[in-house]
Amino acid sequence: MVDKLLLGILDNLGKEAFQDFKWRLNQNNLDGVKPIPESKLEDASRGKTVTQMTRSYGEKTAVEVAVEILKEISNRKAAAELTKKYAEMNRAALSSSSSSSASSPPAASPPAASPPAASPPAANTMSAQDGSVIVAPTVTGSLHTFNLTINK
């Protein structure tokens, strides 16, 4: 659904505005969001640009980046439209999932499914020798809080 939403917005951009949009995807748009390399967008159509955005950022961040870029290229109307439609889409998804769970249960309900197996917890200590590099995991999604201590 987000792909179609983003594609609809990009389809309404003129050729020059779309080229500017792609160029800005190669720049730092949001804190903590890496730019998409120019080589991945150089000859990309609108559809391929959307696919690259959602693959690189995930759906939510792709929308956030698109809104930010639309504002930068002085297309606040499209930014507002995208924000509104994305919020409506999320509300519809939430209401459909809550309405299906709010319906009356069947007379003989099946046994509850066991919860999915949890991933093992990440290591809470990492260390490196002089000159070594630690590659930490990438965290995406909702708000997270971490404590980090670096001893040199």
C-alpha positions as CSV (number, residue, x, y, z in Angstrom):
1,M,0.0,0.0,0.0
2,V,2.8,2.5,0.8
3,D,4.4,1.7,-2.5
4,K,1.2,2.8,-4.3
5,L,0.9,5.8,-2.1
6,L,4.4,7.0,-2.8
7,L,4.1,6.2,-6.5
8,G,0.9,8.3,-6.8
9,I,2.8,11.2,-5.3
10,L,5.8,10.8,-7.6
11,D,3.6,10.4,-10.6
12,N,2.3,13.9,-10.0
13,L,5.8,15.4,-10.1
14,G,7.0,16.9,-13.3
15,K,10.2,15.6,-14.9
16,E,12.4,18.3,-13.4
17,A,10.8,18.0,-9.9
18,F,11.2,14.2,-10.1
19,Q,14.9,14.5,-11.0
20,D,15.4,16.9,-8.1
21,F,13.6,14.5,-5.8
22,K,15.9,11.6,-6.9
23,W,18.9,13.9,-6.4
24,R,17.8,14.7,-2.9
25,L,17.5,11.0,-2.0
26,N,21.3,11.0,-2.4
27,Q,21.7,13.7,0.2
28,N,21.3,13.6,4.0
29,N,17.6,14.2,4.5
30,L,16.8,13.0,8.0
31,D,19.1,12.4,11.0
32,G,20.2,8.8,11.1
33,V,19.0,8.0,7.6
34,K,21.6,7.1,5.1
35,P,21.3,8.6,1.6
36,I,20.6,6.2,-1.3
37,P,23.7,5.9,-3.6
38,E,23.3,7.8,-6.8
39,S,24.1,4.7,-8.8
40,K,20.9,3.1,-7.6
41,L,18.8,6.0,-8.7
42,E,20.6,7.3,-11.8
43,D,18.2,5.9,-14.5
44,A,15.4,4.8,-12.1
45,S,11.8,5.2,-13.1
46,R,9.3,6.5,-10.6
47,G,8.4,2.9,-9.7
48,K,12.0,1.8,-9.2
49,T,12.6,4.9,-7.1
50,V,9.8,3.9,-4.8
51,T,11.0,0.3,-4.6
52,Q,14.5,1.5,-3.8
53,M,13.2,3.9,-1.1
54,T,11.1,1.2,0.7
55,R,13.9,-1.3,0.4
56,S,16.5,1.1,1.8
57,Y,14.4,2.7,4.5
58,G,11.3,0.6,5.2
59,E,7.8,2.0,4.6
60,K,7.5,4.5,7.5
61,T,10.9,6.1,7.0
62,A,10.4,6.1,3.2
63,V,7.3,8.2,3.7
64,E,9.1,10.5,6.2
65,V,12.0,11.0,3.8
66,A,9.5,11.7,0.9
67,V,7.6,14.3,2.9
68,E,10.9,16.0,3.9
69,I,12.1,16.1,0.3
70,L,8.7,17.4,-1.0
71,K,8.9,20.2,1.5
72,E,12.5,21.0,0.4
73,I,11.5,21.2,-3.3
74,S,8.6,23.6,-2.3
75,N,5.8,21.1,-2.9
76,R,4.2,21.4,0.5
77,K,0.8,20.5,-1.0
78,A,2.1,17.0,-2.0
79,A,3.9,16.7,1.4
80,A,0.6,17.4,3.2
81,E,-1.3,15.1,0.9
82,L,1.2,12.2,1.5
83,T,1.1,12.8,5.3
84,K,-2.7,12.8,5.4
85,K,-3.1,9.7,3.2
86,Y,-0.4,7.8,5.1
87,A,-2.2,8.6,8.4
88,E,-5.5,7.6,6.9
89,M,-4.0,4.3,5.7
90,N,-2.6,3.6,9.2
91,R,-5.9,4.4,10.9
92,A,-7.8,2.1,8.4
93,A,-5.4,-0.7,9.1
94,L,-5.7,-0.3,12.8
95,S,-9.5,-0.1,12.7
96,S,-9.8,-3.2,10.5
97,S,-7.6,-5.2,12.8
98,S,-9.4,-4.0,15.9
99,S,-12.9,-4.5,14.4
100,S,-12.0,-8.1,13.4
101,S,-10.9,-8.8,16.9
102,A,-13.9,-7.0,18.4
103,S,-16.4,-9.3,16.8
104,S,-18.0,-11.9,19.0
105,P,-16.0,-15.1,19.4
106,P,-17.3,-18.3,18.0
107,A,-19.0,-20.7,20.4
108,A,-16.1,-23.2,20.4
109,S,-13.0,-21.2,19.9
110,P,-9.8,-23.0,18.9
111,P,-6.9,-23.2,21.3
112,A,-4.7,-20.1,21.4
113,A,-1.7,-20.3,19.2
114,S,1.6,-20.2,21.0
115,P,3.5,-16.9,20.7
116,P,6.3,-16.8,18.1
117,A,9.7,-17.8,19.4
118,A,11.7,-14.8,20.6
119,S,15.0,-13.9,19.0
120,P,17.9,-14.5,21.3
121,P,19.0,-11.3,23.1
122,A,21.9,-9.4,21.6
123,A,25.2,-9.5,23.4
124,N,25.3,-6.8,26.0
125,T,29.1,-6.5,25.9
126,M,31.4,-5.9,22.9
127,S,35.1,-5.3,23.0
128,A,37.9,-4.8,20.5
129,Q,41.7,-4.7,20.5
130,D,43.6,-1.5,19.5
131,G,42.9,-0.6,15.9
132,S,39.9,-3.0,15.7
133,V,36.4,-2.0,14.6
134,I,33.1,-3.1,16.1
135,V,30.2,-3.3,13.8
136,A,27.1,-2.8,15.9
137,P,23.7,-4.0,14.9
138,T,21.4,-1.6,13.1
139,V,18.2,-0.8,15.0
140,T,15.1,0.3,13.1
141,G,11.5,0.8,14.1
142,S,9.9,2.5,17.1
143,L,11.6,4.5,19.7
144,H,14.5,2.6,21.4
145,T,16.6,3.6,24.4
146,F,20.2,2.4,24.7
147,N,23.0,3.0,27.2
148,L,26.4,3.1,25.5
149,T,29.8,3.4,27.3
150,I,33.0,3.7,25.3
151,N,36.2,3.3,27.2
152,K,39.3,4.3,25.4
